Amino acid sequence: MSDQETEPQPKKKKGGKKKLLLLVVAALVIGGGGVGGGLYASGMIGGHGGPAEDPNKPKLVAREGADKGKVAAASHANKADPQLFQATYYPIKDGFTANLNDGGTFIQLGLGVSTYYDERVIQAVERHEMAIRSAVLMTLSGEDPLAIASPGGKAELQKHLTSAVNDVLKQKEGYAGVVDDVYFTSFVLQ
């Protein structure tokens, strides 16, 4: 038949080392991803347990000699404790004159604001003084003269005006609740 003898040749293993290498690399990638994900989720790397703090946001100003631990805790809670933080006062230029909601009574008053936050709040009040003046006048024009004639009514008016100023700063700068109080520097109701 044939002069040539054919001997069966043993089959070579193809890709054995490649398969092993591929399995090892896949295991390392999956394991590394799991470890990395676990560390990220625990806050040890990457995310620090919450949203990153905006560096442009005003910071509370600690009083000299205040307990640093209490200051740090209150700062994270955004609570302005007067025992821990320094108040800054700013008088708003020029007075305000407005007719009240009864049409026959008008009010003249001077205002100042206070904040426990840094100079960025006062700079924002200065920058947006026109919008703040408008909000204060709109608030005053909606007030009842009999209600604001009493001490309790004046205290309520202070709350309304504080809210009006904070609303402007939130709208214009994104600062919420940074003005702690408004103060009357003059008050005439006729």
Secondary structure, DSSP 8 states (H G I E B T S, - for coil): --SS----------SHHHHHHHHHHHHHHHHHHHHHHHHHHHTSSSS-SS----TTS--B-B-TT--HHHHHHHHHHT---TTTB--EEEE-SS-EEEE-TTSS-EEEEEEEEEESB-HHHHHHHHHTHHHHHHHHHHHHHT--HHHHTSHHHHHHHHHHHHHHHHHHHHHHH---S---EEEEEEEEE-
